[in-house]
Amino acid sequence: MSLISDERIKLSAAYLNTAAGGLFTAGAVAPLVATVFGVSGRSNLSALTLSEGIAIFFLASIALHGCARIIRGRLQPWPTFRSWPSSSRR
């Protein structure tokens, strides 16, 4: 695998991981913080609805992070010094 394809794989994995972090922040952390501090726009939102929404965004975040790990797992390890072919000089 070439260096260019390795960097493209890293870029795709980083994009998905960033999207996962954004989903977690916007869909799980922000509504919870807004409810705790009383700055929520909808005060008639039930606790069940809030927890379902948080769970959906949290699971979507985990799924995207898992996809990023799968994509990152396609990278091939670089050869180490010990696995290099030995030279003819000894």
Biopython code that builds the backbone (N, CA, C, O; Angstrom):
import numpy as np
from Bio.PDB.StructureBuilder import StructureBuilder

atoms = [
    (1, "MET", "N", (0.848, -1.161, 0.000)),
    (1, "MET", "CA", (0.000, 0.000, 0.000)),
    (1, "MET", "C", (0.899, 1.230, 0.000)),
    (1, "MET", "O", (1.896, 1.281, 0.720)),
    (2, "SER", "N", (0.543, 2.210, -0.804)),
    (2, "SER", "CA", (1.392, 3.388, -0.943)),
    (2, "SER", "C", (1.156, 4.378, 0.191)),
    (2, "SER", "O", (0.179, 4.281, 0.934)),
    (3, "LEU", "N", (2.055, 5.309, 0.298)),
    (3, "LEU", "CA", (1.958, 6.340, 1.319)),
    (3, "LEU", "C", (0.730, 7.215, 1.091)),
    (3, "LEU", "O", (0.100, 7.662, 2.050)),
    (4, "ILE", "N", (0.390, 7.460, -0.161)),
    (4, "ILE", "CA", (-0.777, 8.288, -0.482)),
    (4, "ILE", "C", (-2.059, 7.596, -0.035)),
    (4, "ILE", "O", (-2.928, 8.230, 0.564)),
    (5, "SER", "N", (-2.184, 6.316, -0.317)),
    (5, "SER", "CA", (-3.403, 5.612, 0.092)),
    (5, "SER", "C", (-3.493, 5.502, 1.610)),
    (5, "SER", "O", (-4.593, 5.546, 2.161)),
    (6, "ASP", "N", (-2.351, 5.359, 2.305)),
    (6, "ASP", "CA", (-2.362, 5.359, 3.763)),
    (6, "ASP", "C", (-2.885, 6.691, 4.299)),
    (6, "ASP", "O", (-3.682, 6.710, 5.237)),
    (7, "GLU", "N", (-2.448, 7.794, 3.718)),
    (7, "GLU", "CA", (-2.905, 9.108, 4.179)),
    (7, "GLU", "C", (-4.381, 9.321, 3.870)),
    (7, "GLU", "O", (-5.086, 9.962, 4.649)),
    (8, "ARG", "N", (-4.858, 8.794, 2.746)),
    (8, "ARG", "CA", (-6.289, 8.904, 2.436)),
    (8, "ARG", "C", (-7.127, 8.103, 3.428)),
    (8, "ARG", "O", (-8.204, 8.540, 3.832)),
    (9, "ILE", "N", (-6.637, 6.948, 3.814)),
    (9, "ILE", "CA", (-7.338, 6.140, 4.814)),
    (9, "ILE", "C", (-7.373, 6.884, 6.146)),
    (9, "ILE", "O", (-8.408, 6.920, 6.810)),
    (10, "LYS", "N", (-6.242, 7.481, 6.539)),
    (10, "LYS", "CA", (-6.202, 8.245, 7.792)),
    (10, "LYS", "C", (-7.150, 9.433, 7.741)),
    (10, "LYS", "O", (-7.819, 9.736, 8.729)),
    (11, "LEU", "N", (-7.213, 10.110, 6.593)),
    (11, "LEU", "CA", (-8.085, 11.263, 6.445)),
    (11, "LEU", "C", (-9.556, 10.858, 6.561)),
    (11, "LEU", "O", (-10.337, 11.543, 7.223)),
    (12, "SER", "N", (-9.932, 9.759, 5.927)),
    (12, "SER", "CA", (-11.316, 9.278, 6.020)),
    (12, "SER", "C", (-11.668, 8.880, 7.449)),
    (12, "SER", "O", (-12.757, 9.190, 7.933)),
    (13, "ALA", "N", (-10.761, 8.202, 8.116)),
    (13, "ALA", "CA", (-11.006, 7.794, 9.493)),
    (13, "ALA", "C", (-11.106, 9.010, 10.411)),
    (13, "ALA", "O", (-11.946, 9.039, 11.311)),
    (14, "ALA", "N", (-10.263, 10.003, 10.194)),
    (14, "ALA", "CA", (-10.315, 11.214, 11.014)),
    (14, "ALA", "C", (-11.618, 11.974, 10.791)),
    (14, "ALA", "O", (-12.184, 12.526, 11.735)),
    (15, "TYR", "N", (-12.096, 12.006, 9.551)),
    (15, "TYR", "CA", (-13.364, 12.679, 9.256)),
    (15, "TYR", "C", (-14.519, 11.996, 9.982)),
    (15, "TYR", "O", (-15.345, 12.664, 10.606)),
    (16, "LEU", "N", (-14.578, 10.679, 9.904)),
    (16, "LEU", "CA", (-15.654, 9.958, 10.583)),
    (16, "LEU", "C", (-15.561, 10.109, 12.093)),
    (16, "LEU", "O", (-16.585, 10.233, 12.765)),
    (17, "ASN", "N", (-14.369, 10.099, 12.626)),
    (17, "ASN", "CA", (-14.199, 10.258, 14.069)),
    (17, "ASN", "C", (-14.600, 11.665, 14.514)),
    (17, "ASN", "O", (-15.174, 11.830, 15.591)),
    (18, "THR", "N", (-14.308, 12.677, 13.702)),
    (18, "THR", "CA", (-14.730, 14.037, 14.007)),
    (18, "THR", "C", (-16.246, 14.161, 13.953)),
    (18, "THR", "O", (-16.851, 14.824, 14.796)),
    (19, "ALA", "N", (-16.858, 13.521, 12.962)),
    (19, "ALA", "CA", (-18.319, 13.522, 12.879)),
    (19, "ALA", "C", (-18.932, 12.819, 14.092)),
    (19, "ALA", "O", (-19.968, 13.246, 14.602)),
    (20, "ALA", "N", (-18.297, 11.753, 14.548)),
    (20, "ALA", "CA", (-18.785, 11.050, 15.740)),
    (20, "ALA", "C", (-18.706, 11.953, 16.961)),
    (20, "ALA", "O", (-19.630, 11.977, 17.774)),
    (21, "GLY", "N", (-17.621, 12.691, 17.097)),
    (21, "GLY", "CA", (-17.492, 13.619, 18.222)),
    (21, "GLY", "C", (-18.518, 14.740, 18.158)),
    (21, "GLY", "O", (-19.054, 15.157, 19.185)),
    (22, "GLY", "N", (-18.789, 15.223, 16.963)),
    (22, "GLY", "CA", (-19.806, 16.267, 16.796)),
    (22, "GLY", "C", (-21.199, 15.766, 17.133)),
    (22, "GLY", "O", (-21.984, 16.474, 17.764)),
    (23, "LEU", "N", (-21.506, 14.546, 16.713)),
    (23, "LEU", "CA", (-22.805, 13.958, 17.062)),
    (23, "LEU", "C", (-22.956, 13.795, 18.566)),
    (23, "LEU", "O", (-24.014, 14.077, 19.128)),
    (24, "PHE", "N", (-21.899, 13.340, 19.210)),
    (24, "PHE", "CA", (-21.953, 13.157, 20.651)),
    (24, "PHE", "C", (-22.151, 14.489, 21.364)),
    (24, "PHE", "O", (-22.948, 14.585, 22.297)),
    (25, "THR", "N", (-21.429, 15.511, 20.927)),
    (25, "THR", "CA", (-21.527, 16.814, 21.580)),
    (25, "THR", "C", (-22.885, 17.454, 21.341)),
    (25, "THR", "O", (-23.524, 17.928, 22.280)),
    (26, "ALA", "N", (-23.328, 17.469, 20.095)),
    (26, "ALA", "CA", (-24.580, 18.144, 19.762)),
    (26, "ALA", "C", (-25.816, 17.368, 20.206)),
    (26, "ALA", "O", (-26.824, 17.966, 20.583)),
    (27, "GLY", "N", (-25.740, 16.056, 20.163)),
    (27, "GLY", "CA", (-26.932, 15.272, 20.443)),
    (27, "GLY", "C", (-27.027, 14.684, 21.825)),
    (27, "GLY", "O", (-28.117, 14.312, 22.259)),
    (28, "ALA", "N", (-25.912, 14.589, 22.535)),
    (28, "ALA", "CA", (-25.950, 13.984, 23.863)),
    (28, "ALA", "C", (-25.569, 14.987, 24.953)),
    (28, "ALA", "O", (-26.284, 15.122, 25.945)),
    (29, "VAL", "N", (-24.472, 15.675, 24.780)),
    (29, "VAL", "CA", (-23.993, 16.578, 25.829)),
    (29, "VAL", "C", (-24.828, 17.851, 25.885)),
    (29, "VAL", "O", (-25.263, 18.251, 26.965)),
    (30, "ALA", "N", (-25.059, 18.493, 24.746)),
    (30, "ALA", "CA", (-25.757, 19.786, 24.735)),
    (30, "ALA", "C", (-27.173, 19.705, 25.301)),
    (30, "ALA", "O", (-27.523, 20.541, 26.135)),
    (31, "PRO", "N", (-28.012, 18.739, 24.894)),
    (31, "PRO", "CA", (-29.355, 18.684, 25.484)),
    (31, "PRO", "C", (-29.341, 18.383, 26.983)),
    (31, "PRO", "O", (-30.163, 18.903, 27.738)),
    (32, "LEU", "N", (-28.412, 17.552, 27.396)),
    (32, "LEU", "CA", (-28.320, 17.227, 28.813)),
    (32, "LEU", "C", (-27.911, 18.453, 29.637)),
    (32, "LEU", "O", (-28.490, 18.719, 30.690)),
    (33, "VAL", "N", (-26.921, 19.188, 29.157)),
    (33, "VAL", "CA", (-26.478, 20.394, 29.855)),
    (33, "VAL", "C", (-27.580, 21.452, 29.846)),
    (33, "VAL", "O", (-27.804, 22.126, 30.852)),
    (34, "ALA", "N", (-28.266, 21.598, 28.713)),
    (34, "ALA", "CA", (-29.353, 22.581, 28.628)),
    (34, "ALA", "C", (-30.482, 22.245, 29.601)),
    (34, "ALA", "O", (-31.068, 23.148, 30.200)),
    (35, "THR", "N", (-30.787, 20.983, 29.761)),
    (35, "THR", "CA", (-31.837, 20.578, 30.692)),
    (35, "THR", "C", (-31.403, 20.779, 32.136)),
    (35, "THR", "O", (-32.185, 21.253, 32.960)),
    (36, "VAL", "N", (-30.170, 20.425, 32.444)),
    (36, "VAL", "CA", (-29.679, 20.568, 33.816)),
    (36, "VAL", "C", (-29.651, 22.033, 34.246)),
    (36, "VAL", "O", (-30.014, 22.352, 35.378)),
    (37, "PHE", "N", (-29.223, 22.926, 33.352)),
    (37, "PHE", "CA", (-29.120, 24.332, 33.701)),
    (37, "PHE", "C", (-30.384, 25.134, 33.384)),
    (37, "PHE", "O", (-30.424, 26.342, 33.619)),
    (38, "GLY", "N", (-31.398, 24.482, 32.862)),
    (38, "GLY", "CA", (-32.680, 25.142, 32.628)),
    (38, "GLY", "C", (-32.698, 26.120, 31.479)),
    (38, "GLY", "O", (-33.494, 27.059, 31.492)),
    (39, "VAL", "N", (-31.861, 25.937, 30.500)),
    (39, "VAL", "CA", (-31.846, 26.829, 29.346)),
    (39, "VAL", "C", (-32.447, 26.166, 28.108)),
    (39, "VAL", "O", (-32.262, 26.640, 26.987)),
    (40, "SER", "N", (-33.161, 25.078, 28.321)),
    (40, "SER", "CA", (-33.785, 24.361, 27.211)),
    (40, "SER", "C", (-34.934, 25.190, 26.641)),
    (40, "SER", "O", (-35.685, 25.822, 27.385)),
    (41, "GLY", "N", (-35.059, 25.181, 25.342)),
    (41, "GLY", "CA", (-36.129, 25.933, 24.696)),
    (41, "GLY", "C", (-37.506, 25.329, 24.945)),
    (41, "GLY", "O", (-38.498, 26.053, 25.022)),
    (42, "ARG", "N", (-37.569, 24.021, 25.070)),
    (42, "ARG", "CA", (-38.850, 23.335, 25.298)),
    (42, "ARG", "C", (-38.858, 22.792, 26.722)),
    (42, "ARG", "O", (-38.154, 21.831, 27.033)),
    (43, "SER", "N", (-39.639, 23.399, 27.563)),
    (43, "SER", "CA", (-39.680, 22.958, 28.957)),
    (43, "SER", "C", (-40.622, 21.774, 29.161)),
    (43, "SER", "O", (-40.570, 21.124, 30.206)),
    (44, "ASN", "N", (-41.479, 21.482, 28.187)),
    (44, "ASN", "CA", (-42.423, 20.375, 28.344)),
    (44, "ASN", "C", (-41.869, 19.048, 27.804)),
    (44, "ASN", "O", (-42.634, 18.110, 27.578)),
    (45, "LEU", "N", (-40.592, 18.964, 27.604)),
    (45, "LEU", "CA", (-39.950, 17.752, 27.110)),
    (45, "LEU", "C", (-39.843, 16.745, 28.248)),
    (45, "LEU", "O", (-39.295, 17.054, 29.306)),
    (46, "SER", "N", (-40.361, 15.551, 28.031)),
    (46, "SER", "CA", (-40.323, 14.550, 29.099)),
    (46, "SER", "C", (-38.917, 13.960, 29.229)),
    (46, "SER", "O", (-38.106, 14.014, 28.304)),
    (47, "ALA", "N", (-38.665, 13.405, 30.392)),
    (47, "ALA", "CA", (-37.356, 12.795, 30.643)),
    (47, "ALA", "C", (-37.138, 11.595, 29.730)),
    (47, "ALA", "O", (-36.013, 11.330, 29.309)),
    (48, "LEU", "N", (-38.211, 10.870, 29.424)),
    (48, "LEU", "CA", (-38.092, 9.716, 28.534)),
    (48, "LEU", "C", (-37.689, 10.150, 27.129)),
    (48, "LEU", "O", (-36.808, 9.544, 26.518)),
    (49, "THR", "N", (-38.327, 11.190, 26.621)),
    (49, "THR", "CA", (-37.998, 11.689, 25.282)),
    (49, "THR", "C", (-36.561, 12.197, 25.233)),
    (49, "THR", "O", (-35.839, 11.944, 24.268)),
    (50, "LEU", "N", (-36.157, 12.902, 26.259)),
    (50, "LEU", "CA", (-34.787, 13.400, 26.322)),
    (50, "LEU", "C", (-33.779, 12.253, 26.353)),
    (50, "LEU", "O", (-32.782, 12.279, 25.633)),
    (51, "SER", "N", (-34.038, 11.259, 27.178)),
    (51, "SER", "CA", (-33.101, 10.140, 27.265)),
    (51, "SER", "C", (-33.083, 9.313, 25.990)),
    (51, "SER", "O", (-32.033, 8.790, 25.617)),
    (52, "GLU", "N", (-34.223, 9.179, 25.309)),
    (52, "GLU", "CA", (-34.242, 8.467, 24.025)),
    (52, "GLU", "C", (-33.428, 9.211, 22.978)),
    (52, "GLU", "O", (-32.672, 8.596, 22.226)),
    (53, "GLY", "N", (-33.576, 10.524, 22.923)),
    (53, "GLY", "CA", (-32.805, 11.316, 21.969)),
    (53, "GLY", "C", (-31.313, 11.242, 22.237)),
    (53, "GLY", "O", (-30.510, 11.111, 21.314)),
    (54, "ILE", "N", (-30.953, 11.326, 23.504)),
    (54, "ILE", "CA", (-29.537, 11.222, 23.869)),
    (54, "ILE", "C", (-28.996, 9.850, 23.500)),
    (54, "ILE", "O", (-27.884, 9.737, 22.984)),
    (55, "ALA", "N", (-29.783, 8.797, 23.764)),
    (55, "ALA", "CA", (-29.335, 7.438, 23.442)),
    (55, "ALA", "C", (-29.153, 7.253, 21.941)),
    (55, "ALA", "O", (-28.196, 6.610, 21.510)),
    (56, "ILE", "N", (-30.057, 7.807, 21.145)),
    (56, "ILE", "CA", (-29.958, 7.679, 19.686)),
    (56, "ILE", "C", (-28.683, 8.356, 19.178)),
    (56, "ILE", "O", (-27.942, 7.773, 18.386)),
    (57, "PHE", "N", (-28.432, 9.569, 19.629)),
    (57, "PHE", "CA", (-27.227, 10.273, 19.183)),
    (57, "PHE", "C", (-25.966, 9.602, 19.705)),
    (57, "PHE", "O", (-24.957, 9.539, 19.001)),
    (58, "PHE", "N", (-26.015, 9.100, 20.934)),
    (58, "PHE", "CA", (-24.855, 8.416, 21.490)),
    (58, "PHE", "C", (-24.536, 7.155, 20.698)),
    (58, "PHE", "O", (-23.372, 6.893, 20.397)),
    (59, "LEU", "N", (-25.555, 6.372, 20.358)),
    (59, "LEU", "CA", (-25.330, 5.149, 19.580)),
    (59, "LEU", "C", (-24.860, 5.461, 18.164)),
    (59, "LEU", "O", (-24.027, 4.739, 17.615)),
    (60, "ALA", "N", (-25.387, 6.531, 17.568)),
    (60, "ALA", "CA", (-24.916, 6.935, 16.243)),
    (60, "ALA", "C", (-23.452, 7.359, 16.302)),
    (60, "ALA", "O", (-22.681, 7.078, 15.385)),
    (61, "SER", "N", (-23.076, 8.029, 17.374)),
    (61, "SER", "CA", (-21.685, 8.427, 17.565)),
    (61, "SER", "C", (-20.776, 7.213, 17.704)),
    (61, "SER", "O", (-19.692, 7.173, 17.123)),
    (62, "ILE", "N", (-21.216, 6.234, 18.468)),
    (62, "ILE", "CA", (-20.427, 5.006, 18.622)),
    (62, "ILE", "C", (-20.296, 4.276, 17.284)),
    (62, "ILE", "O", (-19.233, 3.743, 16.965)),
    (63, "ALA", "N", (-21.379, 4.252, 16.504)),
    (63, "ALA", "CA", (-21.333, 3.579, 15.202)),
    (63, "ALA", "C", (-20.336, 4.261, 14.264)),
    (63, "ALA", "O", (-19.560, 3.584, 13.588)),
    (64, "LEU", "N", (-20.351, 5.586, 14.218)),
    (64, "LEU", "CA", (-19.398, 6.298, 13.361)),
    (64, "LEU", "C", (-17.963, 6.088, 13.835)),
    (64, "LEU", "O", (-17.055, 5.918, 13.021)),
    (65, "HIS", "N", (-17.763, 6.100, 15.135)),
    (65, "HIS", "CA", (-16.424, 5.860, 15.660)),
    (65, "HIS", "C", (-15.961, 4.441, 15.315)),
    (65, "HIS", "O", (-14.794, 4.232, 14.985)),
    (66, "GLY", "N", (-16.868, 3.474, 15.390)),
    (66, "GLY", "CA", (-16.529, 2.102, 15.006)),
    (66, "GLY", "C", (-16.160, 1.996, 13.538)),
    (66, "GLY", "O", (-15.228, 1.276, 13.178)),
    (67, "CYS", "N", (-16.892, 2.716, 12.682)),
    (67, "CYS", "CA", (-16.542, 2.733, 11.252)),
    (67, "CYS", "C", (-15.163, 3.344, 11.035)),
    (67, "CYS", "O", (-14.397, 2.872, 10.196)),
    (68, "ALA", "N", (-14.850, 4.387, 11.787)),
    (68, "ALA", "CA", (-13.522, 5.002, 11.669)),
    (68, "ALA", "C", (-12.432, 4.016, 12.091)),
    (68, "ALA", "O", (-11.367, 3.968, 11.476)),
    (69, "ARG", "N", (-12.691, 3.239, 13.129)),
    (69, "ARG", "CA", (-11.700, 2.245, 13.568)),
    (69, "ARG", "C", (-11.526, 1.143, 12.523)),
    (69, "ARG", "O", (-10.416, 0.652, 12.319)),
    (70, "ILE", "N", (-12.614, 0.755, 11.863)),
    (70, "ILE", "CA", (-12.531, -0.263, 10.814)),
    (70, "ILE", "C", (-11.714, 0.266, 9.635)),
    (70, "ILE", "O", (-10.853, -0.433, 9.102)),
    (71, "ILE", "N", (-11.993, 1.499, 9.238)),
    (71, "ILE", "CA", (-11.244, 2.099, 8.130)),
    (71, "ILE", "C", (-9.772, 2.224, 8.500)),
    (71, "ILE", "O", (-8.898, 1.908, 7.693)),
    (72, "ARG", "N", (-9.497, 2.682, 9.711)),
    (72, "ARG", "CA", (-8.106, 2.834, 10.156)),
    (72, "ARG", "C", (-7.404, 1.477, 10.234)),
    (72, "ARG", "O", (-6.187, 1.397, 10.062)),
    (73, "GLY", "N", (-8.161, 0.420, 10.491)),
    (73, "GLY", "CA", (-7.587, -0.917, 10.566)),
    (73, "GLY", "C", (-7.106, -1.448, 9.228)),
    (73, "GLY", "O", (-6.400, -2.455, 9.181)),
    (74, "ARG", "N", (-7.479, -0.783, 8.134)),
    (74, "ARG", "CA", (-7.015, -1.214, 6.810)),
    (74, "ARG", "C", (-5.585, -0.793, 6.521)),
    (74, "ARG", "O", (-5.011, -1.193, 5.508)),
    (75, "LEU", "N", (-5.008, 0.009, 7.399)),
    (75, "LEU", "CA", (-3.613, 0.423, 7.196)),
    (75, "LEU", "C", (-2.690, -0.771, 7.358)),
    (75, "LEU", "O", (-2.920, -1.639, 8.200)),
    (76, "GLN", "N", (-1.677, -0.805, 6.567)),
    (76, "GLN", "CA", (-0.676, -1.851, 6.666)),
    (76, "GLN", "C", (0.463, -1.367, 7.549)),
    (76, "GLN", "O", (0.886, -0.217, 7.429)),
    (77, "PRO", "N", (0.965, -2.211, 8.426)),
    (77, "PRO", "CA", (2.073, -1.769, 9.281)),
    (77, "PRO", "C", (3.344, -1.575, 8.458)),
    (77, "PRO", "O", (3.609, -2.298, 7.498)),
    (78, "TRP", "N", (4.114, -0.581, 8.868)),
    (78, "TRP", "CA", (5.385, -0.340, 8.206)),
    (78, "TRP", "C", (6.375, -1.397, 8.649)),
    (78, "TRP", "O", (6.313, -1.858, 9.788)),
    (79, "PRO", "N", (7.290, -1.792, 7.770)),
    (79, "PRO", "CA", (8.277, -2.800, 8.178)),
    (79, "PRO", "C", (9.203, -2.242, 9.253)),
    (79, "PRO", "O", (9.613, -1.082, 9.195)),
    (80, "THR", "N", (9.517, -3.054, 10.201)),
    (80, "THR", "CA", (10.443, -2.632, 11.248)),
    (80, "THR", "C", (11.870, -2.926, 10.808)),
    (80, "THR", "O", (12.095, -3.570, 9.783)),
    (81, "PHE", "N", (12.808, -2.459, 11.574)),
    (81, "PHE", "CA", (14.211, -2.651, 11.220)),
    (81, "PHE", "C", (14.553, -4.132, 11.152)),
    (81, "PHE", "O", (15.323, -4.546, 10.285)),
    (82, "ARG", "N", (14.008, -4.918, 12.030)),
    (82, "ARG", "CA", (14.341, -6.344, 12.057)),
    (82, "ARG", "C", (13.734, -7.124, 10.901)),
    (82, "ARG", "O", (14.224, -8.196, 10.548)),
    (83, "SER", "N", (12.656, -6.585, 10.305)),
    (83, "SER", "CA", (12.042, -7.316, 9.199)),
    (83, "SER", "C", (12.597, -6.895, 7.847)),
    (83, "SER", "O", (12.196, -7.448, 6.822)),
    (84, "TRP", "N", (13.519, -5.917, 7.820)),
    (84, "TRP", "CA", (14.131, -5.539, 6.569)),
    (84, "TRP", "C", (15.008, -6.668, 6.071)),
    (84, "TRP", "O", (15.569, -7.428, 6.861)),
    (85, "PRO", "N", (15.124, -6.775, 4.751)),
    (85, "PRO", "CA", (16.015, -7.818, 4.242)),
    (85, "PRO", "C", (17.455, -7.547, 4.665)),
    (85, "PRO", "O", (17.915, -6.405, 4.670)),
    (86, "SER", "N", (18.125, -8.579, 5.006)),
    (86, "SER", "CA", (19.516, -8.405, 5.434)),
    (86, "SER", "C", (20.397, -8.136, 4.217)),
    (86, "SER", "O", (20.135, -8.611, 3.112)),
    (87, "SER", "N", (21.428, -7.374, 4.456)),
    (87, "SER", "CA", (22.329, -7.052, 3.354)),
    (87, "SER", "C", (23.262, -8.219, 3.094)),
    (87, "SER", "O", (23.403, -9.114, 3.928)),
    (88, "SER", "N", (23.892, -8.205, 1.943)),
    (88, "SER", "CA", (24.791, -9.289, 1.590)),
    (88, "SER", "C", (26.121, -9.193, 2.333)),
    (88, "SER", "O", (26.861, -10.172, 2.423)),
    (89, "ARG", "N", (26.423, -7.997, 2.868)),
    (89, "ARG", "CA", (27.679, -7.827, 3.623)),
    (89, "ARG", "C", (27.472, -8.283, 5.055)),
    (89, "ARG", "O", (26.487, -7.913, 5.693)),
    (90, "ARG", "N", (28.368, -9.059, 5.545)),
    (90, "ARG", "CA", (28.298, -9.529, 6.936)),
    (90, "ARG", "C", (29.604, -9.407, 7.588)),
    (90, "ARG", "O", (29.743, -9.753, 8.761)),
]
sb = StructureBuilder()
sb.init_structure("model")
sb.init_model(0)
sb.init_chain("A")
sb.init_seg("    ")
for serial, (resi, resn, name, xyz) in enumerate(atoms, 1):
    if name == "N":
        sb.init_residue(resn, " ", resi, " ")
    sb.init_atom(name, np.array(xyz, "f"), 0.0, 1.0, " ", f" {name:<3s}", serial, name[0])
structure = sb.get_structure()
